[in-house]
Amino acid sequence: MYNLSKQFLINGTFQKISPFDRAFQYGDGIFRTFVVENKKVLHWKHHYKKIVEDCLALKITPPKEKDLLTDINTLFKSKKKSVGKFIISRGNSERGYKFSEDIVHNRFLIKTKMPIYPKEYFNLGVNLCVCKQKLNPSILSGVKHLNRLENIMARQEWKGDHYADGILLDQNGYVIECISSNIFMRIGNTIYTPKISQVGIKGVTRELIIKISMKLGFKIKETTFKLNKLLESDEVFITNSLFGVLQVKEIKNKLWQHQELASLFNQSLENFNT
């Protein structure tokens, strides 16, 4: 039988989740996903910063960094790359949206295998689907909260492996992000990424690429743009914490030749320590 006790921790130990946990009842919590290698989280300081910011946005008392690091050290024994995911829920409560002021958060750490991405993703680039599912404005824009139903519904729009991800637009047709990644485009020496002000997630790798772009001499602009602008750009790439950076080779029959910017960014991410 598959030993689940080696795959997750709840508040630092192996225990059962209560159906009264508000993450289970309402999606009342946040999460962050990251790479762990040799018990160390890649870009940990940036991930923990986002965990704290997202918890505070939901008025959840953030977990202490030392507790999260202890969890990682306890669960991740192998030196191989694995995927870690922290879920911080508001805690347990009875039925109803209201919760007591002294509620105590629960923390969950999940360990899964590192996905194996096809080599052609890095050598040639990836294809993106333009999703019919639209994103709605949210007061929790930028927060990686547990309510991701729009992303789930968008991911059902295609089968097979022709597309690596899907582009999500808002109700006005502006490009926001992809289902599981952030998106950038380059026009000349300027790199653009959607401004996450009313909807979307501010990923850790997105934040790092913005910093790296400036160090490499690019101008960087967080702004609004529609799909036609994206299709007219010189280069498009997507980012997340697992694969890093991937160049996009095709969107809606628009093709881009292979370029080296994604590879350059991936090399920079490996050496990024601040």
N, C-alpha and C positions, 0 to 999 in steps of 0.2 A: 504494500500500500504506500502511496505517495505521502511522505512525511512533511506535512504542512508546518510543523513546528520549526523547521529549518528555513522557512520562507518568510516569516513575518514576526514582528514583536508588537505587543500592545502595552504601552506605558512601560517599556523596558523588559517585559516578560512575555511568555507565551500564555495567552488566556483567550477566552471566548469573547466575542463582541456582543454587547447587549443590544437588543432591538430597541432599547430606549435611547441609544446614542443618537444625537441629533444629526450626525452625518448620515446615518441610515434613515432617519425619519424625514429629514428635510433637505439634505445636502448642505447642512449648516457647518461649513468648514472650508479649509483651503488645502491645496496640495502642491508639491514641487517634485519633479523627476530629474534624476542626475546620474552621472556615471561614477561608479566606485571601482578603484583599482588599487590593490594592495592596501585595503582598508581606508583609503583616502578618497575623498570626494573631489572630483575635478571642479575647480572654481568654487570651493565650498563657501568662502566668505560672501560671495555674490548670492549664492543660493540661500544662505541663512539670512542675509539682509532682506531678500524678497519674502521669505517666510515671515519675518517680523513685520514687515510693511503690510503684507496681506492680512495677517492676523489682526493688526491694529485697525485696518480698514473695516473689518467685521466686528470690531470691539471684543476680540478674543485675546486674553492674556497670552502673549507669545511664550513658547517653551524656552527653557534655558539652553543656551548653546551646548553646554557641557553634557546635558542629558541626551541631546540628539547625537553628539559625537560618541557618547558611551553606547548608545543603541547601535550605531554603525559598527563600532569595534566589536560588539557582541555578535551581531548577525553576519557580518561579512568576514569570513575566515580565509577565503581563497585569494590568491594574488591576481587571479584573472579578472578581466573587466566584467562587471555586472551592472545591472540597473537597480538603482535604489529609488524609492518613492516614499516621501513623508506625507502623511495626511494628518492634519491637525483639526480635530472636530471641537465644537464648543463644549461638548460633554454630554452627559446623560440628563434627560428630563422626562417628565410625564407628557402625555398628549397635550398639544396646544403650542402655539407659537411663542408664548411668553416663557421666559426662563428666569430662574432665581439669580440674584446678584452674586451669590457665592458659588455659582456653578464652576466646576473645575474641568479644564479642557482634557481631552484624551489625545494621545499621540500614537500614530501607527507608522511602522516602518515595514515596507514590503521589499523583498528581494526577488528579482527575476533575471533571466538570462539576457545577456547583451544581444540585441537583434543582429543578424548577419545581413548587411546591406549588399546588394549586387555590386560587383566591381564596376560595372558600366555606369552606375550612379555617379561615381567619382571620376571615371575616365571620360564619359560622354555627356553626362547631365541627366535630368529627369523630365518627365512630362507632368503637367498639372492640368487637372480638370477645373472648369469654372462651375461652381456649384449653384444650383437653383435656390437652395436654402439661403435665406438672408439673415443677417445679424441685426438684432434690435438694440437700440441704445440702452445703457445700464448705468445706474449710479455707482456700480462697482467696476467700472471700466479700468482695465489694467490688472485687476485682481484675478489670480488663478483659483477661483472658488470652485466648489464641487458641482455646481449646476451647469453641466456642459451638454444639455440636450440638443441644442442647435448643432453642435459639432457632431454629435452622434447621428442625428438625422441626415446631416450633409454627407457623412461617410457612407451612408447606404446608397448613394446615388450611382455608384459604379461597382462592378465586380471585376475580379481578376487583378493583374499586377501592371496594367498598362500605365496607370497613373501612380505617382509616388505620393501625391497629396492633392488637396482640392482648395481652390481659392474661394474665400468667403468675402462677399460684398455686403455693405449695409443696405438699408431700404432705399437710399438715394443713388445706389450704384457705385459708391466709392469702395476701392479696394481696402480691406482691413487687415487681413492676415490669411494664413492657410489653416486647415483643420488642426494640424499638429505642429505647425511651425509659423515663424514670422517670415515676412517677404520683403525683399529689397529690389531696387532697380538702379542701374547706372546709366547716366546720360553724360557722355564726355567724362569730365573729372569730378562730377557730382554724383553722390549716392543718395537716393531717396528711399525712405521707408514710411509707411502710413503712420500718421499721428494717432496715437492711442489716447483719445480724449473722451469719447462717448461710448466706445465699445471696443473689445479686444483684450489681448493679454500681452503684457510686457515681459517677454521671455528673458532669461539670463543671458543667453547667447546673443540675442538682439542687442542688449545693453553693451556687451563686450565688443560686438562688431562696430557699433557706433564709435566706441573709443578707439578701436584699432584703425578704423577708416581715417580718423583724423591724424593718427600717428603715421599712417602711410602716405599722407599728403592729399587725401581726398577731401572735398567739401561734403558735408553731411547735412541733409535736411529732412526733418520729420514734418510731413505735410499731407494734404489730401490730394488724391488723384484717382481717376477712373480707369477702367480696364483698357480703353483705347490708348491712353498715355503709357500704360505698362507695356502694351504690345509694340509701341513705337520706340522703346528704349533700346540702348546698345547691349544691355546685359541684364539678366534677372537671376537672382539666387534666393534660396530659402535657408532658414537657420533653425536649429533646435539643439537642445543639450545632449542629445544622443549621437546624431550623425555630424554635428558641427555645421558645416556649410556645404550646400549642393547647388551647382549651377543648374538653371532651368534651360532645357533645350527646345521645349515645345509647349505652347499654349494656343488652343483654338487654331491649329494649322500654321501658326507663326513659328518659324524655326530660328534658332540662334546657333551660330557656330561655336564650337568648343573654345573656351578661353581659360586663362590661368588664375583669374581672381579668386575663385572659390578655393583652389589649392593654396594660394598665398594666404588667405584668411585662415584656413585650417592649420597651416604651419604656425601662424601667429597665435592662434588660440592655444596651441600646445605650450607655447612659451609665455603665455600671459599670466602674470603673477600678481598684478596690482588691480 
